Amino acid sequence: MTTPQEQPKNPLHGITLERMLTELVAHFGWATMGERIAIRCFTSDPSVPSSLKFLRKTPWAREKVEGMYLYMLREQARQARRGA
């Protein structure tokens, strides 16, 4: 049995897809997410459970969501530096 490797430089390490999605919805809202990533689970009757189901089956869409999450983290870090 192998032990999980440390990934200190991976900002997504330990972050679940559900957490990413929940934080993105809180930050951007479903409408903006649907504009930035044109997938039906964000535009037509969006919900976290239906989006998770789709994203777990669709690697390209998950990559886009992960990229959007990293963008959000960078923007929050920039805002924190400006405010400090």
WOZI-V700696 format. One record per residue. N is the residue number from 1. RES is the residue in three letters. OMEGA is omega in whole degrees, 0 to 359 (999 if undefined). BURIAL is + if it has 24 or more other C-alpha atoms within 12 Angstrom, else -. Layout:
# WOZI-V700696
N|RES|OMEGA|BURIAL ; N|RES|OMEGA|BURIAL
This chain:
# WOZI-V700696
1|MET|181|- ; 2|THR|177|- ; 3|THR|179|- ; 4|PRO|180|- ; 5|GLN|175|- ; 6|GLU|178|- ; 7|GLN|187|- ; 8|PRO|182|- ; 9|LYS|179|- ; 10|ASN|183|- ; 11|PRO|180|- ; 12|LEU|182|- ; 13|HIS|178|- ; 14|GLY|180|- ; 15|ILE|180|- ; 16|THR|177|- ; 17|LEU|179|+ ; 18|GLU|179|+ ; 19|ARG|178|- ; 20|MET|183|+ ; 21|LEU|180|+ ; 22|THR|179|+ ; 23|GLU|178|+ ; 24|LEU|179|+ ; 25|VAL|179|+ ; 26|ALA|183|- ; 27|HIS|186|- ; 28|PHE|188|- ; 29|GLY|183|- ; 30|TRP|184|+ ; 31|ALA|180|- ; 32|THR|178|- ; 33|MET|178|+ ; 34|GLY|176|+ ; 35|GLU|184|- ; 36|ARG|178|- ; 37|ILE|187|+ ; 38|ALA|174|- ; 39|ILE|188|+ ; 40|ARG|181|- ; 41|CYS|175|+ ; 42|PHE|187|+ ; 43|THR|184|- ; 44|SER|180|- ; 45|ASP|186|- ; 46|PRO|172|+ ; 47|SER|180|- ; 48|VAL|181|+ ; 49|PRO|180|- ; 50|SER|179|- ; 51|SER|178|+ ; 52|LEU|180|+ ; 53|LYS|180|- ; 54|PHE|185|- ; 55|LEU|179|+ ; 56|ARG|181|- ; 57|LYS|189|- ; 58|THR|185|- ; 59|PRO|182|- ; 60|TRP|180|- ; 61|ALA|178|+ ; 62|ARG|178|+ ; 63|GLU|178|- ; 64|LYS|178|- ; 65|VAL|178|+ ; 66|GLU|178|+ ; 67|GLY|178|- ; 68|MET|178|+ ; 69|TYR|178|+ ; 70|LEU|176|- ; 71|TYR|179|- ; 72|MET|179|+ ; 73|LEU|178|- ; 74|ARG|179|- ; 75|GLU|178|- ; 76|GLN|179|- ; 77|ALA|178|- ; 78|ARG|179|- ; 79|GLN|179|- ; 80|ALA|179|- ; 81|ARG|179|- ; 82|ARG|182|- ; 83|GLY|183|- ; 84|ALA|999|-
